[in-house]
């Protein structure tokens, strides 16, 4: 259900105790009471008279509504008495949060100047709690109403007796793991669990927010629930088994039972603006959300959690992807410090996550015989794993003194090369886990990429200064003078199957093809709108694939450099690409935490047909502002916000993500033309 009527952003919503009514507060200065069955306003809107309404709460008796305003006024509205309401004055700044005790005899409010305690029946101010040095952004009562807690932006929690306003226990603080963002607006960041044993506290970071679940008695952390965008509010379900949060433009539901520390989640998408508040109905069947888009949405919380199958996936951005030589496995490495092995046909994990690194995994590679996995990490180590069991093979391989950027197996599997920001490339015996007799190979700057030639006679590396080095693997001597690109650093390298050419990509928007024998650039691949993070050469030698920070994967004719297809679907930077051995597919990994497997022949065919085939145009269309658009920027299809992250057509044969919605396009019943009425009559 979508509730419309506000002319500005909706900041807060709260259910009545029986769930039949919903109150909302908006930037348009109104407080509205909604009938949750009919989806209509149950009463004429209350106009605050004190500017935007930032926070609202229904009393347990379902007769009173408390709300806080931008002007610093707290109001109590007895909805049975018409438009009359009591104004409680005293705050000198915006009131970010209000809370009524379970028996409705106490009202707590949070503002920039203090937390305050009121008698909502008489309007009497009972206490001013102003010993917090930071702006107070949240207040909440314990389930028995005897204690209430106030939270400040520096995540200091203070506990007060609701009867007297006296301190109930020493102040506590959630230790911030990262730097704070004090300029952020309030996050309404504290809530008790229904049994009073846990507290949910929101903490802010420059890039993402966390919800910390803390034991009330001993203040030990139960779990930390992370988001990839700003979290504005968090509320427990009445049974304490779930937590709902306003998360960016989505509503996120975490399932806390049975293990809150490993809580899966689903996102409910549909709002066109930032979601400011989300809360459960008393029976936990529904979730109501308030958004900057001026709407309130009511979601079926039960079907919302069951309709989307939660799948295992990386929880942070992906940095590297590799494909086994037989095409059966896909490997991935992530900022979540894990390596994962996926079935390339079904997308299912074949072994549990490979854990052992203590920092981001930057690169992964698989041996040609499909027995070993190598991984390189920001923790300065290289690790080896058994493909089939996932067990670690030996300990970490030391030697590098800085971040290890990349690893690569030789084609015969006898050697392993590692590249590091310590400006060296090292060669190892992967079976013994020991460095070979060849001395470390030195570069001028941090080394970002490494690759073996097809005959294993050369190893190539690219560094931060834009140089490409070529060494003989048997002696460690330079085979040729370094190649120098003027396109910024070199982040990725790939040899042609015959070893005569090498393609490089980096911080520039152009990939370069080099002739190895003449040490000259012979062709440039132009078309990306941002830096090229990864390059790959198909095994049949006909194609080059590139992944870019512009969120696309591109296919190129390796001989002529002509662009063949652009693959849209990733929501963030494409960090890594790899062809399957039969050259039929290209696999991509992205900072959006997903892996996609693309059908190369279908992509090439559709790219040539988009001009006269509307289905081809639709299936290969990029998404802009919610529309799939054609080659001339014509609007083809509006995609609802809840589907935009899951678009998967015949181009993308496999999507490895937390959830999947497959959308297909076909020509059955399709009518296309310039005159839409003719199409309709047809």
N, C-alpha and C positions, 0 to 999 in steps of 0.2 A: 504494500500500500504506500502511496506517495501523498503526503499532505501538503497542499499549496495554499498560500494566502499571505505569507510574509513578503514584504517588499525589500527586505535586506537579509543578511546572513542570520542563520539561527544558531545561537551560541550554546543552548542547553535544553535538555528535556528530562522529565521525570514522570514516572507512573504513579497513579494512585494505588493504594494498597490492594484493591480488588482488580486492578488492571483494566478497568473499564474506561478510565480517563487518562489523558496524557497532557501535561502542561509543558509549554515551550516558551523560551525567552529569546527575543530577537534584537538585532541591531536597529530595527525600525521602531524600537521603544515600546513594543507590545508584549503582553503576556497572554497566551491563548490556551484555552482548554479544549481538547479534542476528544470526541467520541471515538474510541479505538475500534468499535465494531462498524460504525457507519463511515468512518473516515471524514467526518465533518466536524465543524466547530460546535461544541455543546453549549457555549455561552458567548455573548459578545466579547470581543477582545478588551482586555484591560490595558489602558495606556498609562505608562509609568509616570510621565511628567518629569522624569529625571534622566532622560536620554536612553541610550542603548541598555538593554537588559542582558547581563553577562552570565547569570547563574539563577537556576530555579530549583525548588524542591517541594514535592507534595508531602504534607504531614501524613502520619500513619492513620489519622482519623479521616482522611480523604476530604476534609472540609476546609482546610487551610492550605495556602500556598505561600511560601516565602521566596522572595527573589532579591537579587542584588543588582545594582545599576552602575553605569559608568561614572555617574556623578558622586558615588560613594554613599548612596542612600540604600538602606535595607528596608524592604516593604513586606508586610504581612497582609494577605488578601483572604478574607473569609468568603469563599465563593457562594455561600448561601445568602449573603447579605448584599448582593448586587455589586456595584462598582466601587463601593467604599473600601478603602484599604488604609492600614496604619503605616506611617513613615517613621523609620527609626534612624535618626541622624547622629553622626559622630565621626564616621570615617572621613578622612581627607583625600582618599584616592579611590579608584575603581574597586568594587567588591567582586572578587574573582570566584568566590565559593560561598555557599550557604548550606547549613545542615540543621535539621530539626531532630531533637532527641526522640527516641521511640514513643515516649508518652506525650510528646508535643508540648512539654512544659519549658523547654529550653531551645534557644536558637543560637547557633554559632555562625560567625561570619569572618571571612578572610579578606584582607585588603593590603595595599602597599604599606600602610602605616602600622597595622596591628591585626591581631585576632581579637574579636569581641564576643561577649556572651550576653544574651538578652532574654527577657521574659516575653515571649511572643503574644501572650494574652494582654498584658498591660503596656508593652512597649518599653518597659524599664530596662536600662542598661545595667547589667549586674557586674561586669568586670571588663577592664581593658587590659589585654595581655600583650604588652608591647616590648618585651625584652628580647625579641628576635631582631637580629641585625640586618636581616634581609627581608624583602617583600614577602608577605604571607600569601600563599597561593592556594592552600587547601585546608579544609577542616572536615572532621568526621567523628561521629560518636561510636563508642563501643556498642555492641548489640543490646547490652543491659542498660545503656544510657548513663552509667555512672562516671565514665571518663570520656573526654573528647581530646582529639589530637589535632595539632596545627602543624603545617609543614611550610617551610620557607624555600626560596629558590635555591639556596645552597644545600637543600635536602636535610636540614636539621629538623628533627621531630621533637615537639614538646607536648607533654601530657598534662592535662588539667582535670581537676574535679569539677564536674558539671554543676554541682550544687553550690559551690563557693567560688569557683574560678582559681583556686589555689593549685600550686604545683603538685602533681600526683607522683612523679618520678623524675629522675634525672633526664635531661635532654639526650637524645641519641641522634646519630647521623649515619646515613648511607654513604660509605666511603666511595667517592667518585673514582672510577677506573681511568677516566680521561678528563680532559679539560672541560670546564663548564661554559655555557653560553648564556651569561647573565642578561644579554640583550633580548633573549627570547621572551615572548609573552608568556603569561602564566599557563601552567599545564594541569591545574586542578589535580595535583599529584598525590593524593593519599586516600586509602579506603580500607576499612576492616573487612575481613572475611566474615561470613554469617555466624560462625562459631566463636568469633573473637580471638582466635588463636594466631591469625596471620594478618599482616598489613601489606597492601600493595602500594608501592611508592614509585613514581615516575622520575627518572633522572635524564638529563639532557646532555647531548654531545653535539659537536659541530655537524656531524653527518647523520647521526641516528640517535634514537632514544631507547632506553631500556625500562622495563617494569621489573622492579626488584620485589620479590616475595620474601618477607622477613617474619621470623617468629616474634610474636609480641612479647613473650616472657624473657627470652635470652638474647633477642636481636640477632640471632644467627640467620644467615641467608639460606632460604629454602631453594630458590631458583632465580635465575635472571632470564627474562624473556626479552629478546632483542627484536627491534624493528629495523626496517631499511629506510624509514622516514620518520617524521615527527609524530609522537604519540601525545594526544591532547587530553585524554581521560582514560581511566581504567576502572571497570566495575565487575565485581564477582556475581555469578549466578546465585540464586537463593540456596542451592544445595552445595555451593562451594566447589563444584567440580569443573567449572569453566570460568574464564575471564574474558570479557569483551573490552575492546579498546577502540578509540577513535584514532586511526592510523593513516596519516596522509589523507588521501581521498577515499580510503577504504575503511570498512569496519572489519577488524580482525578478531576472531574467536580462537582462543587457546583452550585446549582440553587438558586440564590439570590432573585429572585422574587417569591412571593410577600413579604416574610419575611426573610431578610438576617440573622436575629438572630436565626432562626430555619431552616437553609438551608439544604435540603437533598443533598446527593451526590451519585455518582457512581464512581467506579474504572474501568479504562480500563487497562487490564493486557495483557502482551505478551512479554515485554522486558525481556531479560535474565540478564541484569545488571541494575545498578542504573540509574534512569532517571534524567538528569541534567537540562532539559529545556522543557517547553511545552507552546505552544502559539496557539491562534485561527487564522484561515484564516480571511481575511477581511469581508467575507460574513457570518461568524460564522458557516458555514456548516461543516468545518473540523477542526481538531486539529493536529498539528505536534509536535512530541516529539523527543528529542535527548538523547541518552543513552550511558553508558559505554560499552554496548555490541557492539559498533561500527556501529549501525544502526540508521536510522531515520524512524519513522513510522508515517503514516498519517491515522487518524481515522475519521470515519463519526460521527461527534459530535452529530447530531440530533438523529440518531438511537442508538448511545451510551447511550444517556440519556433516551430513551424510551424503549430500548430492555430489560432492567433490571428493574423489578418492585421494587420500593423502599418500604421496609416494615418497620414497627416500630420495633425497637430493642434497646437493651441497647447500650450506646455509650462508655462504659468503661468495663473493665473486670468483669466477673461474679464471685461471691464468693459462692453462695448457690443456690440450687434448691430443690424444694419439690413437691410432687404429692398428690392431694386430694385422699381420701380413695376410692372414686368411680372411680378414674382415669379420671375424666372430666376436671380437671384443673391442670396446671403446674404453680408453683410460682418461681420467681427468684429475687435475690437481687444482687446489683451491686455497683461498685465503683462510678457510676454516681449518687449515693445517692437516687436511686429510687427502689421501689418494683413493679413488674409487674405480671399480671395474664393472662395466655394464655389458649386458648382452646386446650386441649391435642390432639384433632383430626385434627384440621385445622391449628393450630399455630397462630390464630388471637388473638389479645388482646380482652379480654372480658370487661374490664373497663379501663379508662385512667390510666396512671402511678400513683402510690401511692407516693405522695411527702410530705415530712415533716422532714425527717432526714437532718441534716446539715453536714453529713460526710458519708463515705463509709458504705454501708449495708453489714454486714458480714454474716448474717444468716437469713433464713426465715423458718416458719413452719405454717401449717394449722391445725385447730382443726378437730377432727374426724367428727363432725357434719357439716362441711363445712361452718361454719358461720363466723369464725374469722381467721384472718391472724396475726401472730406475727412476728416482725422483730427486729433484734439486730444490733446496729450500733457502728461505731467508735466514734460517738458523745456521748457515754456513756449512751445511753438511749435504752429503749425497747418501741415499739409502737404497737398498735392494730388497725386492719382495718376490715371493713365489706367486706366479700368476694364478694358479689353481687353488691354492690354500689361503693365500693372502698373508702367509707368515713372513716375518722379517727374515732375510737371509744375511746372517752376520750382524754386526753392529753398524753404526753410521760410519761412512768413509770420510775420514778427516783429511786435512791438507790445506784446504782453502782457508784464508783468514778473513774473508768478507762474504757477503751474500753470494750464494751460488745461483746464477741466472738461468742456466740451461744445461741439459744433458742430451746425449745422442749415442745410440749404439752404432757400431760399424755394421756393414751389410752382412758380414759373415758372423757377427755376434761375438767376435773374439776381443773386441775393444769397446771401451766406454769412454766418451769424452765429456768433460765437465767444464763449463765456462763460469767465471766468477768476476765480481766487482773488484777483486784484488788484482785485476789486470792480467790474469793468467788463464790458460787452458791446460788441463791436466788429462793425461791418458791413463786408463786403469784396465786391469784384468778383471772383468766383472765376475768371473767364477771365483777367483781368489780374493776379490775385494782389495787388491793391492795396486799401488801405482806402478806403471811400467817403467822400464829403464830410461825411456825418453824423458829428458828434463822437462820441467814446466815450460810451456810456450808463452812468451811474454808479448803483451800488447801495450800500446801507448796509454789507453784509457780503460775504463770499466768494460768488461766483455759482456755482451748481452745475448749473443747467439753463437751456436756451434753446430756443425754438420759434417758428415763424412761424404766423400765422393763415392759414386756407385762402385768403383773398383777398390775402394778403401785405401788407395795410395795417398790420398790427400785428406787433410782435415782443414776446414775453413771456419773462421770466426769473424764476427762483426763487433765493433766496439762503439763506445759513446761518441767518439770523435768523427764517425762516419767512415772509418777505414775497414776494409775487408782483407783479412790475412789468409794466406794459403801456405801450409807446411806439409812436408813429406812425413808420413806417419812412421816410416822405418827409421829415420834419422832425427826428426824434429827440426830439420833445417828448412828455411824459407824456400818454397818451390818457385815463387814468383814475387815480384815487388808488390806490396800492398795496393789494393784498389782503393781509390779515394772518391767517395760520393759527396756531392754538394747538397744532398737532401737531408742533412741532419744525421742523427745517430742511426745505427743499423740494429734493428730489433729482431730481425728474422732473416734466415737464409735458406735456400733450397737449390740443390743441383738438378740439372736436367738428367734424364736417365742415361744418356750417353756420356755424361761428365764434361761436355765441351762448354756448357754455359752454366751460369749461376744467377739466380734472381734474388734481389734484396729488397727489403721493406723496412721502413723506420719512421722517424718523426715527420718526414715530409709526406705529402699527399700523393707522391708518385713512386711506383715500384720500378726498379731498374733491372734490365737483363744485361749481363756481362759475358763477353767472350773470354774464357779462361786463358786461352793461348796468347791472345794479344793484350790482355789486361785492359780492354776498352769496353765502355758501355755501348751496346749496339741497339738498344730499344728501351723506350719508356712506356709504362702502362699508366695512363692518365684517366681520371674519372672519379676517384674518391674525393670526398669533401673534407676529409680529416686524415690524420696520420694513419699509416698502415702498420698494424700490430703484428701481422703474421702473413707468411707466404708459403705456398706449397706447390710442387710440380707433380702432375699426374704421372703414374708409372708408365703409361703408354706414350708419354712425351708430348701429347697434343694440347694439354691444358695447363694453365696456371691459375691457382686460386689465391685470393687475397681477402683478409679480414681487416676491418678498419674501425677506427673510433667513430666513424659516421654511422655505425650500427648495421652496416651491410656486409654481405659476402659478395665478391664479384668473381666471375669466370672470364678468362682471357684466352684467345688463341695464342699458343706459345710461339708459333712461327712468325705470325704477323703482328702480334700485339693488339689485335682488334678485340674490343669488348664483346662478349657473347651473351652474358646475362648478369643481372643484379638480383640478389636474393634478399628479400625483406622479411623481417619477423622478429629479430632480436630488439630488445628495448634499450639496450645499452651497448657499450663498446664491445666489439668482437675481438677477443684477445688471441684466439688460436684457431687455425684451420688445418685439416689433414685429409688427404684423399684415401679412399680404400684402394686395395691392391689392384682390383679390376677396373679402376678409374670410373666406376658407375656412380659413385657417391662422393660427396665431400661433407665432412663433419666439422661443425663449428662450435666453439665455446665462447661464452660471453660473461661480462660482468653482471648481467641480469640473472645469474645463477642457473642458466639453462644450457642444454646441449641440443643441437639440431642436426639431423642427418638429411641431406638434400639429394634429390635425384638429379644427377647432372644431365642426362639426355633429355629429360622432361623440361628442365630449366632452359636448356638451349633451344628446344623446339618452341616452347611458349614465348620465349623472347622474340623469335622470328615471326610469331603469329599475332602479337598483341595489336597490330594495326588494323586487322580485319576480323579478328575473332574475339568477341566480347568475353567469352569464358576465359580465354587465355589472358586477356587484359586483366580480368578480375583476379585470377589466381596468382599473377605475378605483380600485383599492384602494391605500392607502398602505402602505409597508413599515415595520413596527415590530418591532424585536428579531428580525429574520429572518423575520417572518411578514407576508404580505399579509392585512390585516384589513378586515372589512366595516364598514358604516356604524354598527353598534352595537358595534364593537370585537371582533366575533367573529373567530376565527382561521379563515382560508380556505385558505391554502396556505403551507407552509414552503418557503423559497427557499434553496438551498445558498449558502454564502458566496461561492463563486466566480462566481455569476451575479448577485449583487445590484447590481453597478455597471452592468449591461448590460441591465436589464429594458426591453423595448421591445414594447409591444402595439400594437393597431390605433389607439390614441389617438395614439401617437408614430409618425408616418410616416417620420421621418428622425432618426437619431442620428449626429452628427458627433463622434467620439471616437477615441481611439487604437486601440480594438478594439471589435467589435460582436458581440453574441450576441442574436439575435432570438428572443424567446419569444412564442408565439402561444397564444391561448385560444379555444376553440370549443365548441359544444354537441354535437358528434358523440360519441355514446356516453356522454353525461353523464346522470347520475341525481342528483337533488337532493332533499333532504327532511330532516326532523328525526330520522328513524330511519335510521341508517346501514346497519343490516342489511337493511332493506327496499330501500334503494338498491342494495346489493350483490346481493340476489336478483333485482332487476330487470335 
